[in-house]
């Protein structure tokens, strides 16, 4: 039926029914809008780790890494490992998010700059999430389509569009009902299934190519087995996209929930860092699977986005009945666990930072929860439309990287430099976005409004080009540098933010979360709590770079050790 055996359908429906029940069970915990959007900050280390892993790991990433590895070799791993070198910094930055006592990152921009910058961030943040949801649905739809083919050359029994709609209906039902509590509860189960998805195909694929030694012998091009390719994915490429990732991660709207939904700062630190490292390990499996596809499909032309699903279709039925169903269930788990989290975060941005601030300031808490649920549906609908118009998963992923960094400069500079102003934040953010649009292709369907590469790429020096188009790292450098310069220059020429507002902001940032601390308004300390003395790395009145603590340094260097060991392990796997 639809290219899939009955036993596989039974496994899929059993999963869908079970995860929906778990999500709806979380409805009983929704007592207020704060519960719906941030889960009352009651989650421990294990749940926070699985929340970070589940919300940050999804099937479109397996699709993109396998596709890029199939196309470019082992260096395709950097399409997710771009975050590897910034993972240690997550350990340092996570406590700041918890100390904000905020629900969304929009609250950060409102208190640091003002409601206008918060509104700008909310719009950009919702667009980020819309892109992210669209990319994930696109990748998952491609995988379902590939798995439903009888052979690599046959027509799919299930079209990706139908798969996208079916997945969306399920996660919208329990996500709208249970909010972030439902997302975290389901992420625990779905995180386990995502690990299954990552490693289910690998042993069977390796068996087909006679193990790692057979894989290495079967790939004649040595560059395919290099972590740094001489062409597109060079050291320069890795360094720039990693820096762009660090700039943009802090303003990804889901980052606030990932860091601040735990009981204390330590829960946030451990959850984010350990959860992300789990994802890095899964990425290794995706890359090796893509390399196996190079050997298995050497004489067959296959769309790179379909590689991961096609391998599941070809390999798993030979092993045992029901494995294709388990694979699809795991894939659905990985995308649904993330999409429901992003949906809730996007609705929080709209409700708290746009609707509540500019349209309805004095409504009941029940009213805001209802608005959050309605906006969730509208945002996901936008994500579906984006998925339907996206050319490939890899293209969508690159768009997400770029959009995520648009307001990252205003975040980082505002966190550490008191002189950053409202006008500077607006000017820097809009300039970055303008440079991104100017150096991109702007099209609606078949109607192309602007194409930088067709019009101007030929005038650039050759070192800035790749395949006669503006090289992605240089595009990132252009919008990051111009945004930074404009923000600083405009801030120096415009009125300062009031000292009272800045003292509230930085006082809250340097005040640790107390045991069983009660929920307050964003950037508001509980009654009786006063900020500790200012301890900064550089004694300058406009610089607010705090001195690192012992636990901060220990975790930071331990994370770097983990990064080194992981790279060494992967190098050993592909070379020896």
C-alpha positions in Angstrom: 0.0 0.0 0.0 1.5 3.3 -1.2 4.8 1.5 -1.8 5.1 0.5 1.9 4.3 -2.9 3.5 1.5 -3.3 6.0 3.8 -4.0 8.9 5.6 -0.7 8.3 2.2 1.1 8.3 1.4 -0.5 11.7 4.7 0.8 13.1 4.1 4.3 11.7 0.6 4.6 13.1 1.6 3.2 16.4 4.2 5.9 16.7 1.9 8.7 15.6 -0.8 7.7 18.0 1.6 7.3 20.9 3.3 10.7 20.4 0.0 12.5 20.0 -1.2 11.0 23.3 2.0 12.2 25.0 1.7 15.7 23.6 -2.0 16.0 24.5 -1.2 14.7 28.0 0.9 17.8 28.5 -2.2 20.0 28.0 -3.0 19.5 31.6 0.1 21.5 32.6 -0.9 24.6 30.6 -2.2 27.0 33.3 -1.0 30.3 31.9 0.7 31.9 28.9 4.0 31.5 30.6 3.4 27.8 30.9 2.4 27.6 27.3 5.5 29.5 26.0 8.3 28.6 28.4 7.0 25.6 30.4 7.3 27.2 33.8 11.1 26.6 33.8 10.8 23.3 35.7 12.8 21.0 33.6 15.9 19.1 34.8 19.2 18.2 33.1 18.0 15.1 31.2 14.9 16.6 29.9 16.8 19.8 28.8 19.4 17.7 27.1 16.8 15.8 25.1 14.9 19.0 24.4 18.0 20.6 22.9 18.9 17.4 21.0 15.3 16.8 19.8 14.6 20.4 18.8 18.0 20.9 17.2 18.3 17.6 15.4 15.9 16.8 12.5 15.7 14.7 9.4 16.3 17.6 6.9 19.8 17.7 8.5 20.4 14.0 7.7 19.1 14.7 4.2 21.4 17.7 3.7 24.6 16.2 5.1 24.1 12.9 3.3 23.3 14.8 0.1 26.4 17.1 0.4 28.6 14.1 1.3 27.3 12.2 -1.7 28.1 15.2 -3.9 31.3 16.6 -2.3 32.7 13.8 0.0 33.4 13.8 3.7 33.7 17.5 3.8 29.9 17.6 3.5 29.8 17.0 7.2 30.4 20.7 7.7 26.9 21.5 6.5 26.0 20.6 10.2 29.4 20.6 11.8 29.5 24.4 11.1 28.3 24.6 14.7 31.1 22.4 16.1 33.6 25.1 16.8 31.0 27.3 18.5 29.6 24.6 20.8 32.0 25.5 23.7 30.7 29.1 23.6 27.2 27.7 24.2 28.4 26.7 27.7 29.4 30.3 28.4 26.4 32.1 26.9 23.6 29.8 28.2 23.5 31.4 31.7 22.9 34.8 30.3 19.7 33.6 28.7 18.5 32.1 32.0 19.4 35.3 33.9 17.3 37.4 31.6 14.2 35.9 33.2 12.6 36.4 29.8 10.2 34.4 27.6 11.5 35.3 24.2 14.6 36.9 22.8 12.4 39.8 21.8 12.2 40.6 25.5 16.0 41.1 25.4 15.8 43.6 22.5 13.0 45.5 24.2 14.7 46.0 27.5 18.2 46.6 26.0 17.0 48.9 23.2 13.3 49.5 23.1 10.0 48.3 21.8 10.8 49.3 18.2 13.9 47.1 18.0 11.9 44.3 19.7 9.3 44.5 17.1 11.9 44.4 14.3 13.5 41.3 15.9 10.1 39.6 16.3 9.4 40.1 12.5 12.9 38.8 11.6 12.6 36.0 14.1 9.3 34.8 12.8 10.7 34.8 9.3 13.7 32.8 10.6 11.4 30.2 12.1 9.2 30.1 9.0 12.3 29.3 6.9 13.4 26.7 9.4 10.1 24.9 9.5 9.9 25.0 5.7 13.4 23.5 5.3 12.6 20.7 7.7 9.4 19.9 6.1 11.0 19.9 2.7 13.7 17.5 3.8 11.3 15.1 5.5 9.0 15.2 2.5 11.8 14.3 0.2 12.8 11.4 2.5 9.2 10.0 2.6 9.0 10.3 -1.2 12.2 8.4 -1.7 11.3 5.6 0.8 7.9 5.1 -1.0 9.6 4.3 -4.4 9.8 0.7 -5.3 13.0 1.3 -7.3 15.3 4.3 -7.6 13.8 5.0 -11.1 10.2 4.5 -10.3 7.5 7.1 -9.4 7.0 7.6 -5.7 3.8 6.2 -4.1 3.7 9.1 -1.7 4.4 12.6 -3.0 6.4 14.9 -0.7 3.6 17.5 -0.6 1.2 15.0 0.9 3.8 13.9 3.4 4.4 17.5 4.5 0.8 18.2 5.1 0.3 14.9 7.1 3.3 15.6 9.3 2.1 19.2 9.9 -1.4 18.2 11.0 0.0 15.9 13.8 2.5 18.2 15.4 0.2 21.2 15.1 -2.5 19.3 17.1 -0.4 18.5 20.1 1.8 21.6 19.8 -1.1 24.0 19.9 -2.7 22.2 22.7 0.3 21.7 25.0 2.7 24.5 24.1 6.4 24.1 25.2 5.5 21.5 27.8 4.2 19.3 25.0 7.3 20.0 22.9 9.7 19.0 25.7 7.7 15.9 26.7 7.6 14.6 23.1 11.2 15.6 22.4 12.3 13.1 25.1 10.7 10.2 23.1 11.5 11.7 19.7 15.1 12.3 20.6 15.6 8.6 21.2 14.0 7.8 17.9 16.2 10.4 16.1 19.3 8.5 17.3 17.7 5.4 15.8 17.1 7.3 12.5 20.8 8.4 12.4 22.3 4.9 12.9 19.6 2.6 11.5 20.9 2.5 7.9 24.6 2.8 8.6 25.6 -0.8 9.6 23.7 -2.2 6.6 25.1 0.4 4.2 28.6 -0.4 5.5 28.0 -4.1 5.1 27.1 -3.5 1.4 30.5 -1.8 0.7 32.6 -4.3 2.8 33.0 -2.1 5.8 35.0 1.1 6.2 38.1 -0.4 4.5 36.0 -1.4 1.5 34.4 2.1 1.5 37.9 3.7 1.4 39.1 1.4 -1.4 36.0 1.9 -3.5 36.3 5.7 -3.6 39.0 6.5 -6.1 39.0 10.2 -5.6 41.1 10.9 -2.4 39.5 14.3 -2.0 36.2 12.6 -1.3 37.7 11.3 1.9 39.1 14.6 3.1 37.4 16.7 5.8 38.6 19.8 4.0 38.0 19.7 0.2 40.3 21.7 -2.1 37.3 23.2 -3.8 34.3 24.6 -2.1 34.6 23.5 1.5 38.0 24.8 2.6 39.4 25.9 5.9 38.3 29.5 5.0 34.7 28.2 4.3 34.6 26.4 7.6 35.9 29.3 9.7 33.5 31.9 8.2 30.4 29.8 8.4 31.3 28.8 12.0 31.7 32.5 13.0 28.4 33.3 11.2 26.8 30.5 13.2 28.0 32.0 16.5 26.7 35.4 15.5 23.3 34.0 14.5 22.7 31.3 17.2 21.9 33.8 19.9 19.1 35.4 17.9 17.5 32.1 16.7 14.2 32.5 18.6 14.3 28.9 20.0 17.6 29.6 21.7 15.8 31.3 24.6 13.6 28.2 25.3 16.6 25.9 24.9 18.7 27.8 27.5 16.0 29.2 29.8 13.4 26.4 30.3 15.5 24.6 32.9 15.3 25.0 36.7 18.7 26.7 37.0 21.6 28.0 34.9 23.4 24.6 35.2 20.4 22.8 33.6 20.6 25.2 30.7 24.4 24.8 30.3 24.4 21.0 30.4 21.2 20.7 28.3 22.5 22.9 25.5 26.1 21.6 25.4 25.5 17.9 25.8 22.4 18.0 23.5 24.4 19.7 20.8 27.3 17.2 21.1 24.8 14.4 20.7 23.8 16.0 17.4 27.5 16.2 16.3 27.8 12.4 16.8 24.7 11.7 14.7 26.2 13.9 12.0 29.1 11.5 11.6 26.6 8.7 10.8 24.9 10.9 8.2 28.2 11.7 6.5 29.3 8.0 6.3 25.9 7.1 4.9 26.4 9.6 2.2 29.8 8.2 1.3 28.3 4.7 1.1 25.8 6.1 -1.4 28.7 7.2 -3.6 29.7 3.6 -4.0 26.3 2.0 -4.0 24.8 4.4 -6.7 28.0 4.9 -8.7 26.1 3.9 -11.9 22.8 5.5 -11.1 21.6 9.1 -11.3 19.7 10.1 -8.2 18.6 13.5 -6.9 21.0 14.2 -4.0 18.0 15.1 -1.7 16.6 11.6 -2.1 19.8 9.7 -1.3 19.1 9.1 2.4 15.5 7.9 1.9 16.5 5.8 -1.2 19.1 3.9 0.9 16.5 3.2 3.5 14.2 1.9 0.9 16.8 -0.3 -0.7 18.6 -1.7 2.4 16.1 -2.0 5.3 13.5 -4.4 3.7 16.3 -7.0 3.2 17.0 -7.1 6.9 13.7 -7.4 8.7 10.0 -6.5 8.3 8.9 -3.3 9.9 12.3 -1.6 9.7 11.1 0.8 6.9 8.2 1.7 9.2 10.6 2.3 12.1 12.8 4.4 9.9 9.9 6.6 8.8 8.6 6.9 12.4 12.1 8.0 13.5 12.2 10.5 10.6 8.8 11.9 11.6 9.9 12.1 15.2 13.0 14.1 14.3 11.1 16.7 12.3 8.0 16.9 14.4 10.0 17.4 17.6 11.7 20.4 16.1 8.7 21.9 14.3 6.5 21.9 17.3 9.2 23.7 19.3 9.7 26.3 16.6 6.0 26.8 16.2 5.5 27.6 19.9 8.5 29.9 20.0 7.3 31.8 16.9 3.8 32.2 18.4 5.4 33.5 21.6 7.3 36.1 19.5 4.2 37.3 17.8 2.0 37.3 20.9 4.4 38.9 23.4 6.5 41.2 21.2 4.0 42.3 18.5 0.4 41.7 19.4 0.6 42.4 23.1 2.9 45.4 22.7 1.3 47.1 19.7 -2.3 45.9 19.4 -3.8 44.6 22.7 -1.9 45.6 25.8 -4.5 44.8 28.6 -6.2 41.6 27.6 -6.5 38.5 29.9 -3.9 35.8 30.0 -6.4 33.3 28.4 -6.7 35.7 25.5 -3.0 35.8 24.9 -2.7 32.0 25.0 -5.5 31.8 22.4 -3.8 34.3 20.2 -0.6 32.2 20.5 -2.4 29.1 19.4 -4.0 30.9 16.4 -0.7 32.5 15.3 0.9 29.0 15.5 -1.3 27.8 12.7 -0.7 30.8 10.5 3.1 30.6 11.0 3.2 26.9 10.1 1.1 27.6 7.0 3.7 30.0 5.9 6.4 27.4 6.5 4.5 24.9 4.3 4.3 27.4 1.5 8.0 28.1 1.8 8.7 24.3 1.7 6.6 23.9 -1.5 8.6 26.6 -3.3 12.1 25.6 -2.1 14.4 24.2 -4.8 16.5 21.9 -2.5 17.2 21.3 1.2 20.8 22.4 0.9 19.7 25.8 -0.6 17.2 26.2 2.2 19.8 25.5 4.8 22.1 28.2 3.4 19.2 30.7 3.5 18.6 29.8 7.1 22.2 30.4 8.1 22.1 33.8 6.5 18.8 35.0 7.9 19.7 33.8 11.4 22.6 36.3 11.6 20.7 39.4 10.6 20.2 40.7 14.2 23.0 38.8 15.8 25.3 41.8 15.6 22.9 44.0 17.6 22.6 41.2 20.2 26.3 40.7 20.8 27.3 44.4 20.7 24.4 45.3 22.9 25.3 42.6 25.4 28.9 43.8 25.9 28.9 47.5 24.9 26.8 50.1 26.7 27.2 52.6 23.9 25.1 50.6 21.4 21.9 52.6 20.7 18.4 52.1 19.3 19.4 53.9 16.0 22.5 51.8 15.8 20.6 48.6 16.2 18.2 49.5 13.5 20.8 50.8 11.1 23.2 47.8 11.5 20.4 45.2 11.2 18.8 46.7 8.2 22.1 47.3 6.5 23.1 43.6 7.0 19.7 42.6 5.6 20.1 44.9 2.6 23.5 43.6 1.8 22.2 40.0 2.0 19.4 40.8 -0.4 21.7 42.8 -2.8 24.1 39.9 -3.0 21.4 37.2 -3.5 18.8 36.1 -6.0 15.3 37.5 -5.3 12.6 35.5 -7.0 8.9 34.7 -6.5 8.3 31.4 -8.4 9.6 31.9 -11.9 9.6 35.7 -11.6 13.2 36.9 -10.9 13.3 40.4 -9.5 17.1 40.6 -8.9 20.1 38.2 -9.4 23.4 39.5 -8.2 25.4 36.8 -9.7 24.0 37.3 -13.2 24.5 41.1 -13.1 27.6 41.8 -11.0 29.5 38.7 -10.0 31.6 39.0 -13.2 33.1 42.2 -11.8 34.4 40.6 -8.6 38.0 39.3 -8.2 38.3 35.5 -8.8 39.1 34.7 -5.1 35.6 35.9 -4.2 33.9 33.5 -6.6 33.0 29.8 -6.6 31.7 28.4 -9.9 31.3 32.0 -11.2 29.1 33.0 -8.3 29.8 35.0 -5.2 31.4 32.5 -2.7 29.1 31.9 0.3 31.7 32.9 2.9 32.4 36.2 1.2 28.8 37.0 1.1 28.7 36.4 4.9 31.7 38.6 5.4 30.1 41.4 3.4 26.9 41.5 5.4 28.5 40.9 8.8 31.2 43.5 8.4 28.9 46.2 7.0 26.4 45.6 9.7 29.0 45.8 12.4 30.6 49.0 11.1 27.2 50.7 10.5 25.9 49.8 14.0 29.1 51.1 15.8 29.2 54.3 13.6 25.6 55.2 14.1 25.7 54.4 17.8 28.6 56.8 18.3 26.6 59.6 16.5 23.2 59.0 18.2 21.7 59.4 21.7 22.6 56.9 24.4 20.1 54.5 26.0 19.2 55.8 29.4 21.5 54.8 32.3 18.5 53.6 34.3 17.5 51.2 31.6 21.0 50.0 31.1 21.5 49.4 34.8 18.4 47.3 35.0 19.5 45.3 32.0 23.1 44.6 33.1 22.2 44.2 36.8 19.8 41.4 35.8 22.4 39.8 33.5 25.0 39.5 36.3 22.5 38.2 38.9 22.5 34.4 39.1 19.3 32.5 39.4 18.4 31.6 42.9 17.1 28.2 44.1 13.4 27.9 43.5 13.3 31.4 42.2 9.8 32.6 41.4 8.7 33.7 37.9 8.9 37.5 37.3 8.5 39.9 34.5 11.4 39.8 31.9 14.6 41.4 33.3 13.0 41.9 36.7 14.7 40.5 39.8 12.5 38.9 42.6 11.7 41.0 45.6 14.6 41.4 48.0 17.3 40.4 45.4 19.9 43.0 44.6 22.5 42.7 41.8 26.0 41.6 42.8 29.0 44.0 42.3 30.1 44.6 38.8 33.1 42.3 37.9 34.3 42.9 34.3 37.2 41.7 32.3 38.1 45.3 31.2 37.6 48.2 33.5 36.0 50.6 31.1 32.7 52.3 31.8 31.1 51.3 28.5 32.3 47.7 28.4 30.3 44.9 30.2 32.4 41.8 29.4 32.1 39.7 32.7 35.0 37.8 34.2 34.6 34.1 33.5 33.9 31.9 36.5 35.7 28.7 37.4 32.7 26.5 36.3 32.5 28.6 33.1 36.1 28.0 32.2 36.1 24.3 33.2 33.1 23.6 31.0 34.5 25.7 28.2 37.8 23.9 28.0 36.1 20.5 28.5 33.9 21.3 25.5 37.0 22.2 23.4 38.5 18.8 24.4 35.3 17.1 23.2 35.5 19.0 19.9 39.1 17.9 19.4 38.4 14.2 20.2 35.4 14.2 17.9 37.4 15.6 14.9 40.2 13.1 15.6 37.8 10.2 15.7 36.2 11.1 12.4 39.6 11.7 10.8 40.6 8.2 12.0 37.4 6.6 10.7 37.7 8.0 7.1 41.5 7.6 6.8 42.3 4.4 8.7 
